Amino acid sequence: MVYRLAADSLVVVHFGFICFVILGGLLAVRWNWVILLHLPAVVWGMLIEFYGWICPLTPWENQLREAAGQGGYEGGFVEHYLLAVMYPEGLTHNVQVVLGLIVLLMNASVYGWLIYRRKKAVLS
């Protein structure tokens, strides 16, 4: 029971990190200090996607699931809804590169807008 709860919690943390990598730049619009956390997270997320690496949280989750006696991801809400988003079927290296590029473009747009806004404020 404890291992399953730990694995489910780790999936939620993992999903939260993915959301932060994708959308964290929007938080930086409001709170500048978020940039210090977000930029390294974006670099890490893009490296994972571009090089096809496995995030260290994934094997850790699998170890917890094995310790809980689970053979797969069937089960409750966390497994059914979050895992399908994080580990879609047909995920190839090319798809991962495209996902990495999407993250890069989204965040470059947000940070480009932030830089433009700061320069405009300085010139005013």
C-alpha positions as CSV (number, residue, x, y, z in Angstrom):
1,M,0.0,0.0,0.0
2,V,2.8,2.4,0.9
3,Y,4.8,1.7,-2.2
4,R,1.7,2.1,-4.4
5,L,0.9,5.4,-2.8
6,A,4.6,6.5,-3.2
7,A,4.5,5.5,-6.9
8,D,1.2,7.3,-7.5
9,S,2.6,10.4,-5.8
10,L,5.7,10.3,-7.9
11,V,3.6,10.2,-11.0
12,V,1.8,13.3,-9.9
13,V,5.1,15.0,-9.2
14,H,6.4,13.9,-12.6
15,F,3.3,15.2,-14.3
16,G,3.6,18.5,-12.4
17,F,7.2,18.9,-13.6
18,I,6.2,18.3,-17.2
19,C,3.5,20.9,-16.9
20,F,6.1,23.3,-15.3
21,V,8.5,22.7,-18.2
22,I,5.8,23.4,-20.7
23,L,4.0,26.3,-19.1
24,G,6.3,27.6,-16.4
25,G,7.4,30.5,-18.5
26,L,3.9,31.9,-18.0
27,L,4.6,32.0,-14.3
28,A,7.7,34.0,-15.0
29,V,5.5,36.7,-16.5
30,R,4.1,37.3,-13.0
31,W,7.0,36.3,-10.8
32,N,10.5,36.9,-12.2
33,W,12.2,34.6,-9.7
34,V,10.5,31.6,-11.3
35,I,13.0,32.1,-14.2
36,L,15.7,30.7,-12.0
37,L,13.8,27.4,-11.6
38,H,12.2,27.3,-15.0
39,L,15.1,27.7,-17.3
40,P,17.1,24.7,-15.9
41,A,13.9,22.7,-16.0
42,V,13.3,23.5,-19.6
43,V,16.9,22.6,-20.5
44,W,16.5,19.3,-18.7
45,G,13.1,18.6,-20.4
46,M,14.5,19.3,-23.8
47,L,17.6,17.2,-23.3
48,I,15.4,14.3,-22.2
49,E,13.3,14.7,-25.4
50,F,16.1,15.4,-27.9
51,Y,18.4,12.6,-26.8
52,G,15.7,10.1,-25.9
53,W,16.9,9.8,-22.4
54,I,14.8,8.4,-19.6
55,C,13.9,10.7,-16.8
56,P,15.2,9.3,-13.5
57,L,11.7,9.5,-12.0
58,T,10.5,6.8,-14.4
59,P,12.7,3.9,-13.2
60,W,12.1,5.0,-9.6
61,E,8.4,4.8,-10.2
62,N,8.7,1.4,-11.8
63,Q,10.8,0.1,-8.8
64,L,8.1,1.4,-6.4
65,R,5.4,-0.4,-8.5
66,E,7.4,-3.6,-8.4
67,A,7.8,-3.3,-4.7
68,A,4.0,-2.8,-4.5
69,G,3.5,-6.0,-6.4
70,Q,2.0,-4.2,-9.4
71,G,2.7,-5.5,-12.9
72,G,1.4,-2.6,-14.9
73,Y,-0.3,0.7,-14.9
74,E,-3.9,-0.5,-14.7
75,G,-5.8,0.8,-11.7
76,G,-7.0,4.1,-10.4
77,F,-7.3,7.7,-11.6
78,V,-3.5,8.5,-11.6
79,E,-2.7,5.5,-13.8
80,H,-5.6,5.9,-16.2
81,Y,-5.4,9.6,-16.8
82,L,-1.9,10.9,-16.1
83,L,0.2,8.0,-17.4
84,A,-1.5,8.0,-20.8
85,V,-0.4,11.7,-21.2
86,M,3.1,11.1,-20.0
87,Y,3.8,7.8,-21.8
88,P,1.6,7.8,-25.0
89,E,1.6,4.9,-27.3
90,G,3.7,5.3,-30.4
91,L,6.2,7.5,-28.7
92,T,9.2,7.4,-31.0
93,H,12.5,9.4,-30.9
94,N,11.2,11.6,-33.8
95,V,8.0,12.3,-31.8
96,Q,10.2,13.2,-28.8
97,V,12.2,15.6,-30.9
98,V,9.0,17.3,-32.1
99,L,7.8,17.5,-28.5
100,G,11.1,19.1,-27.5
101,L,10.9,21.6,-30.3
102,I,7.3,22.5,-29.2
103,V,8.6,23.1,-25.7
104,L,11.5,25.2,-27.0
105,L,9.2,27.3,-29.3
106,M,6.6,27.9,-26.6
107,N,9.1,29.0,-24.0
108,A,11.2,31.0,-26.5
109,S,8.1,32.9,-27.3
110,V,7.2,33.7,-23.7
111,Y,10.8,34.7,-22.8
112,G,11.1,36.7,-26.0
113,W,7.9,38.6,-25.0
114,L,9.3,39.1,-21.5
115,I,12.6,40.6,-22.9
116,Y,10.6,42.8,-25.2
117,R,8.4,44.0,-22.4
118,R,11.5,44.8,-20.2
119,K,13.2,46.7,-22.9
120,K,10.1,48.7,-23.6
121,A,9.8,49.6,-19.9
122,V,13.4,50.7,-19.7
123,L,13.0,52.9,-22.8
124,S,9.8,54.5,-21.5
